[in-house]
Amino acid sequence: MDYGSALLAQARAATSLDDFGADSFREGLQVLVTAMNGQARLSDQGRAMFDGQIVNLLCRRLEIEHWYRLHPEIDAQEIIAPLIGLGLPRTGSTALACMLAEDPAVRCIRTWENSEPCPPPETATEQNDPRIAREAAKLEMQFRMMPKMQTLLPLSATAPIECHFIMGYDFKSQLFQSMVNVPDYVQWLNYEADLTTTYEYLKRVLKLLQWRCPPDRWRIKNPGHMLWIDTLDKVFPDAHYWMTHRDVAAVIPSVTDLYLEMSHGFTEHSNREQIIKTNIETWELGMQRLIAFRDAGNQKRFFDIHFAAFQADPLPVIADLYRFLGEDFTDATRGRMEAWRRNMPRDKHGQHEADKTGIDLTALRQRFAFYADRFMPAG
């Protein structure tokens, strides 16, 4: 039995299920496993953790397919005009997503249901679902292993989370490169992989999550969507987009720190230079593709948000976003967002100062001048 097949067998044994649905995930799984074995230099602990992550994704896929077989009516659910967050990472997008999620009239992918989407959540129990406590315990363990994480991201069991994990069900996701060094997988993902099935599976999971637990006005986000924006748009053709902006000289050092922090549990050979290279190349490509998409008749579907303005006073920015969407920004929602901001100040868990060692910031800014000249305000 080859290594990938062994992981599939572990997932079947763990769930007592055997139908993974369509085979679209198998190519990405094989590319990932090959790159992991040849390039990642995992520690024994890291190997066990990464194998566990893969098996977990496979288990969740088995469970999702099981629920669809039991209840084929789930597929009749509609995902209508989602609002999708884009832009470079480390641009305030997580804080914005958290504030938008405070609106009780909208739906997001919450961390606890991202980790355990099955059984599908229900309105009657969504506030006290036992998965919330399990997720909170997992996060506490993660913070002990990676203490800088709390200074980098406002994480909690009930907070919204990016689409990486769900995209991982199809094994075409930036989730993996954020943890381990797999440049061959990244090359395949960015230039060769077809993410049509990935976004179709994302829609499949959103249908499952809203089936017994509305509302159905989705707010999702993932900086990585920029790289496959044309494919994303084919699957969600009525989507609107917000896009956050920040000086790339602040972005790349910060995301490098995040990747390094996440990789420490998996290897004793974290490669800072490779992480920097991967991020520069990835986000340059993503921005080029996104600008081309905007210029292809999609400009009016975007709402732009600048980091400094949002950090200074996010509520007027969000009010403008609601006007852009033609939606009512109620006093109650505004109050909930203000409360979230009071309870989650930027330095609640300490101040993060990004390490800029080894990054030529002047050259970096020159490389991204095509982006800054268009979107970043002068000065």
Secondary structure, 3 states (H helix, E strand, C coil): CCHHHHHHHHHHHHHCCCCCCCCCHHHHHHHHHHHHHHHCCCCHHHHHHHHHHHHHHHHHHHHHHHHHHHCHHHHHCCCCCCEEEEECCCCCHHHHHHHHCCCCCCECCEHHHHHCCCCCCCHHHCCCCHHHHHHHHHHHHHHHHCCCHHHHCCCCCCCECCCHHHHHHHCCCCCCCCCCCCHHHHHHHHHCCCCHHHHHHHHHHHHHHHHCCCCCCEEEECHHHHHHHHHHHHHCCCCEEEEEECCHHHHHHHHHHHHHHHHCCCCCCCCHHHHHHHHHHHHHHHHHHHHHHHHHHHHHHEEEEEHHHHHHCHHHHHHHHHHHHCCCCCHHHHHHHHHHHHHCCCCCCCCCCCCCCCCCHHHHHHHCHHHHHHHCCCC
